[in-house]
Amino acid sequence: MLELWGVLVIVIFCPLLGALPLIAWITQTLTGRQLAEVGTGNIGVSAAFYHGGTFVGILAVLSEAAKGIAAVLIARAYFPDGSAWELVALIALVIGRYSMGRGAGTTNVVWGFTVHDPLAAGFIFLVTGVSFTILRDRRLAKYVVLIMVPIIVGILHMEDQFLILAAAGLAALLAWIYKQIPDDLNLPPQDAKPDSQAVLQFLRGDQSILSLDDELDAAVVGNKAAKLSQIKRWGYPVPKGWVLMPYEDPQQLINFLQPSELCPLVVRSSAIGEDSEQASGAGQYETVLNVTTKEGLENAIAKVQASYNEPLAVQYRRDRNVTDTAIAVLVQQQVQSVYSGVAFSRDPMTQEQDAVVIEALPGSAVQVVSGRVTPEQYRAFVVDTENLALIQLEGQGRVPAALIKQVAYLARRLEDRYHGVPQDIEWSYDGQTLWVLQTRPISTLLPIWTRKIAAEVIPGLIRPLTWSINRPLTCGVWGAIFALVLGEKAVGLNFNETATLHYSHAYFNATLLGQIFRRMGLPPESLEFLTRGEKLSKPPLNSTLENLPGLLRLLMRELWLEREFKRDYRKHFSPGLSRLSSESPEELDPPQLLARIDYILDLLHHATFYSIMAPLSAAMRQAIFKVKDSKLDNSLTPEVAALRSLQELAAKAKQQFPRFKPNTVFEEMSQSDSGQAILAEFEQLLQRYGYLSEVGTDIAVPTWKEEPQAVKQLLVQFMQGDEPPRRQERQGKRNKGFVQRRVDLKGRVTEVYSQLLAHLRWSFVALEQIWLNSSLLSETGDIFFLEFAEIRRMIEGIDTDLVEQLPEIIKLRRSQLAEHAQINPVPLLVYGNTAPALPLRIAPLSPDHTLQGIPASPGQVVGRVKVLRNLQSIPDIDKEIILVVPYTDSGWAPLLVRAGGLISEAGGRLSHGAILAREYGIPAIMDVRNATWILQDGQKVRIDGTRGIVEISNDLRPE
């Protein structure tokens, strides 16, 4: 009974004890200042030292120490000494301290834990004291303490699991609180009470003089200094430099440095927010060269600091919504330049993807960036920075070509270091060393738009109607998934900017997705994963822990995905598909068709979530459990099931018609009862799988039901006996493992999603026919050049002007699509929100070049290339053909399985083409960039589906 009372006292009294605002009372009584209204608003020990002085700070420490000790003694009154309940009491105290007392509770825990277990506290203080003294990093020291608490307790009390759990809970609670509240030690020490400045300076962990050899924080010293310190630690040549932090007294740095005529210094700005992705700040702040005396250094520092408040600089920040903060000063040894200039890792004007633009002159780089002298311009086309492959150099002048090439490699490698973000680099060459003076993002080339992933999700040329429907569906569902994980971190992100159209092709916003990934705690190379398909490293443990609540929410949705789909299938999809199949859209008038379309879109909103989550879930499970593709059964995938049904029908037809003419076999079958039965089964198959199309996600593309010619050709081919080898059936029952269930779910989701899109298409086709009959539209396919909002306004009759402008609108959009259809290849990346008007130059590859892609289906084969960019004209395909396609959606299945090998510009191991290729033993390689442009009809190639390599040799020329 005593222990029960103890639990109640701890749960009720300790939070109230923590909430007592003793520090606020002490500070207000002795100084008249209210801590809640100054500084960070925290009511803590640091705030008491900062705003109240040393005496107030000491009293604050004593008051909080007394609270922590009191909480431990309260627990001891009801439980044995050293029990886990003492730590539970501290947890309750800290909860009250944070939620009601507006403080972190660090001092409470330190003193309370010392009384609770002096031996463990001694070990922890020893380790953290050493780390803080050596590293002088208070943040590191705090987290070392939190990690050490459960470890030391676990070592000393291995038998007491409750105690270890309580220690871990206490550490986790403090870590979470540290992330929620600002740190008073980040406030400028010189603004603190004079008698407290020395203490605060020590606790901040500040070194007396910061240099570029240190690891610098951009939030404190600005991006320019932080980046230079970073690339210097990466091993790039950066002139020696020192950093004067905002509000720091410059006298110590001035006394330390010895400028002279032989060793001049340059004083530069490093404003917080300068050289960022939002604003470069170029030319807004002062740079002072040739500083040769201490007096000159003092004046130069003052001049640079004053430039932060110049009216033009203030207006520049306001125009770009950059918050006014502070400016750090960077002092560096001045390079005695022979040649200098700037380099753009991507052309900011023409946006040519392989071009590095270099502006250079003999002498100092300042004359180039000042704009007072016209520099020499050079362009270098770099295709491989790892192997130093530069294929072309444009421009001649006084700067040696070898140096220009070296600068080009430097620019592209720094871009790679910053995960593909284009860089604006200031450089200087002293006759021996190529120095980096500055690097910053080219803000005009952001965001970066990528075809990676988008080329598989929604490939090909996209018409306005398709995009006006797909974009809000896709962006909305992705936004909901990201918001689920990010929670409050999603504030400020515009998920409607996730995707856009360039050249009538879909692109994803790699910059935005990279920001989202980083907020989710994923590795910084997420951008390269999106733009180049690079592998992701494991995310840092601390970022994973920070995002643990959101990741757990996503995990729970993943675990319940199948159950939720079955529920929605019973509740929404099954009755919805039955209703849609039972009514004929050709018999409906425009308002009824609009109601039908709205109904389908509502179902699609639910289905889109599963169409995104099911493939992601299957891929994640397969990667985690390392299940080989060959161990998975894709028989529930619609195109696989359709081909198997077609093969069975072909076998039956061949028994009935062992001798037939391929060109007239359908006419022959129509003349007999047995043949008519086969034709009836074929019609049933088309009814069953007629929703499949060349591009399942594009409603502008006809379905198998509408254009069955490719399916008929494949049936005849199967009847001729030229049947692709079926995968060997597994022995026994199908594997219903953890991964296989998700693969099965993916197949069922694909079927539902594809059927809904087909019904949506057929509804618009019916509406188009009505408007063709009334001469509102003039040509088949016109409706797909309208946006859905425009169609709605026309049906509702609220926009009469639109009807008059309709012919011109459709004509313009048709011509634009035709123009974009001539662009080949479509750029993988687009920099900035405005794509270049002209096709970009892409370096041609030599005939003996080896192309690399993602290995999708094992095996080797040699054959002749057949480039097929769409299904408008269906060629004769046999096992001698290596089919080269831009993508592989479900509707391509009848062609893919007839080929000897497959090369696709887009896709991965789980895309439609890869699955079919494995099912039928066809070597396949996906994600071969620009394959339909580089490879030519008749060219002989050798593909290795195991290694993902396409070989083209000099003797394998097009015929």
Helices and strands as residue ranges (DSSP letters): H 2-19, H 22-31, G 35-37, H 45-52, H 54-76, H 84-99, H 106-116, H 118-135, H 138-156, H 161-180, G 184-186, G 189-191, G 194-196, H 197-204, E 210-211, H 218-221, H 223-234, E 241-244, H 251-256, E 265-271, E 288-291, H 294-307, H 311-319, E 327-333, E 339-344, E 355-362, H 366-369, E 376-384, E 389-394, H 401-417, E 423-429, E 434-441, G 443-445, E 448-450, H 454-457, H 464-486, G 487-490, G 495-497, E 499-502, E 505-509, H 510-519, H 526-532, H 541-546, H 548-559, H 561-568, I 569-573, H 574-582, G 585-587, H 590-625, G 629-631, H 638-656, H 665-669, H 673-689, H 709-719, H 738-773, G 782-785, H 788-796, H 800-821, E 829-831, E 850-852, E 854-857, E 860-867, E 881-885, G 890-892, H 893-896, E 901-904, H 912-919, E 924-926, H 931-934, E 940-944, E 949-951
